[in-house]
Amino acid sequence: MAAIIALLPSIIDMITKYGVPAAKQLWTMFSQAGGPTPADWDALIASTAKTARQQMLDTLAAHGIDPTSPQGVAFLALTPA
C-alpha cells in the first residue's frame, strides 16, 4: 500500500496525460500478488503509446466530427495536449 501511495503523483500525471485506462492498469499491476512483471510493464508501455489527445482525435474521426468544428474544438479543449 505504501508503494501505491508513493505513486499517487505519478498516477495523477498519468491520468492527465494518458487517460484512466493506463492508470487503472498501473494500479492493477501493483495490486496483484508478487507485484508487476516485465510483461506487465511492456503492456503498460504499449498502452500509453497513444496520448489522450490522439485518442480523442481518433474518436472524433470515428464519429465524423471535424476537429476544427466548434464541437471538435470543444472536445479537444477538454483533452490534455
Secondary structure in CASP SS format (residue, H / E / C, confidence):
PFRMAT SS
TARGET T0000
AUTHOR 0000-0000-0000
METHOD secondary structure of the structure
MODEL  1
M C 1.00
A H 1.00
A H 1.00
I H 1.00
I H 1.00
A H 1.00
L H 1.00
L H 1.00
P H 1.00
S H 1.00
I H 1.00
I H 1.00
D H 1.00
M H 1.00
I H 1.00
T H 1.00
K H 1.00
Y H 1.00
G C 1.00
V H 1.00
P H 1.00
A H 1.00
A H 1.00
K H 1.00
Q H 1.00
L H 1.00
W H 1.00
T H 1.00
M H 1.00
F H 1.00
S H 1.00
Q C 1.00
A C 1.00
G C 1.00
G C 1.00
P C 1.00
T C 1.00
P H 1.00
A H 1.00
D H 1.00
W H 1.00
D H 1.00
A H 1.00
L H 1.00
I H 1.00
A H 1.00
S H 1.00
T C 1.00
A C 1.00
K C 1.00
T C 1.00
A H 1.00
R H 1.00
Q H 1.00
Q H 1.00
M H 1.00
L H 1.00
D H 1.00
T H 1.00
L H 1.00
A H 1.00
A H 1.00
H C 1.00
G C 1.00
I C 1.00
D C 1.00
P C 1.00
T C 1.00
S C 1.00
P H 1.00
Q H 1.00
G H 1.00
V H 1.00
A H 1.00
F H 1.00
L H 1.00
A H 1.00
L C 1.00
T C 1.00
P C 1.00
A C 1.00
END
